[in-house]
């Protein structure tokens, strides 16, 4: 089970860290083609979302790997579940698919339960 959880943590961390880098480095206007929901948010809000995702990605790996405050890993996973729930609400309101949000939320929930 530990190996399975590590695989999930690494995959989730990679996905959210990649998303965080894009949201914090690419201007809002350039994101609209791939992420149409950014029209509903300011550049600052998009960067804040990216920051949250980046911190959570680091929290999925670093605390558990180092053994320093390992409780932060399942808490980071819970934070991502909440983030994906809010993202699903935004996408649903815009008439967009929420399937990807639900998959990511489910994987983060598995990590949270497994690591608690």
C-alpha positions as CSV (number, residue, x, y, z in Angstrom):
1,X,0.0,0.0,0.0
2,X,2.9,2.3,0.8
3,X,4.3,2.1,-2.8
4,X,0.8,2.7,-4.3
5,X,0.4,5.8,-2.1
6,X,3.9,7.1,-3.1
7,X,3.0,6.6,-6.8
8,X,-0.2,8.6,-6.3
9,X,1.7,11.3,-4.3
10,X,4.3,11.7,-7.0
11,X,1.8,11.8,-9.8
12,X,-0.4,14.3,-8.0
13,X,2.6,16.4,-7.0
14,X,3.9,16.5,-10.6
15,X,0.5,17.5,-12.0
16,X,-0.1,20.2,-9.5
17,X,3.4,21.5,-9.6
18,X,3.2,21.7,-13.3
19,X,0.0,23.6,-13.1
20,X,1.4,25.9,-10.5
21,X,4.4,26.8,-12.6
22,X,2.2,27.6,-15.6
23,X,-0.2,29.7,-13.5
24,X,2.6,31.6,-12.0
25,X,4.7,32.2,-15.1
26,X,2.3,32.6,-18.0
27,X,0.2,35.8,-18.4
28,X,-3.6,35.4,-18.1
29,X,-4.1,36.3,-21.8
30,X,-1.9,33.4,-22.9
31,X,-3.7,30.9,-20.6
32,X,-7.2,31.6,-22.0
33,X,-6.8,29.2,-24.9
34,X,-6.0,26.2,-22.7
35,X,-7.8,27.3,-19.5
36,X,-10.9,29.3,-20.5
37,X,-12.0,29.6,-16.9
38,X,-9.2,32.2,-16.2
39,X,-11.6,34.8,-17.7
40,X,-13.5,34.7,-14.4
41,X,-10.3,35.5,-12.3
42,X,-7.8,38.3,-12.1
43,X,-4.1,37.7,-12.7
44,X,-3.5,37.9,-9.0
45,X,-6.2,35.3,-8.2
46,X,-4.7,32.9,-10.9
47,X,-1.3,33.3,-9.3
48,X,-2.8,32.6,-5.8
49,X,-4.4,29.5,-7.1
50,X,-1.0,28.5,-8.6
51,X,0.7,29.2,-5.3
52,X,-1.8,27.0,-3.4
53,X,-1.3,24.2,-5.9
54,X,2.5,24.5,-5.6
55,X,2.6,24.5,-1.9
56,X,0.2,21.5,-1.8
57,X,2.4,19.6,-4.3
58,X,5.4,20.1,-2.1
59,X,3.4,19.1,0.9
60,X,2.4,15.9,-0.7
61,X,6.1,14.8,-0.9
62,X,8.4,16.6,1.4
63,X,7.0,16.1,4.9
64,X,6.4,12.3,4.4
65,X,9.8,11.8,2.7
66,X,11.8,13.6,5.4
67,X,9.7,12.5,8.4
68,X,9.5,16.1,9.5
69,X,5.9,16.9,10.4
70,X,4.5,14.0,8.3
71,X,1.0,15.1,9.2
72,X,1.3,17.8,6.6
73,X,1.2,15.3,3.8
74,X,-2.4,14.1,4.4
75,X,-3.4,17.7,5.2
76,X,-1.9,18.8,1.8
77,X,-4.0,16.1,0.2
78,X,-7.2,17.3,1.9
79,X,-6.3,20.8,0.7
80,X,-6.2,19.5,-2.8
81,X,-9.5,17.8,-2.4
82,X,-11.0,21.1,-1.3
83,X,-9.3,22.9,-4.2
84,X,-10.6,20.5,-6.7
85,X,-14.1,20.7,-5.2
86,X,-14.1,24.5,-5.7
87,X,-12.6,24.1,-9.2
88,X,-15.5,21.7,-10.0
89,X,-18.0,24.3,-8.9
90,X,-16.4,26.9,-11.1
91,X,-16.2,24.6,-14.1
92,X,-19.8,23.4,-13.6
93,X,-21.0,27.0,-13.4
94,X,-19.3,27.6,-16.7
95,X,-20.8,24.5,-18.3
96,X,-17.4,22.8,-18.6
97,X,-16.5,19.2,-17.8
98,X,-15.7,18.5,-14.2
99,X,-14.4,14.9,-14.8
100,X,-10.7,15.8,-14.4
101,X,-11.4,17.7,-11.2
102,X,-13.3,14.7,-9.8
103,X,-10.5,12.3,-10.7
104,X,-7.8,14.5,-9.1
105,X,-10.0,15.0,-6.0
106,X,-10.5,11.2,-5.7
107,X,-6.8,10.5,-6.0
108,X,-6.0,13.1,-3.4
109,X,-8.7,11.7,-1.1
110,X,-7.1,8.3,-1.4
111,X,-3.7,9.8,-0.4
112,X,-5.3,11.6,2.5
113,X,-7.1,8.5,3.9
114,X,-4.0,6.3,3.3
115,X,-1.6,8.7,5.0
116,X,-3.9,9.6,8.0
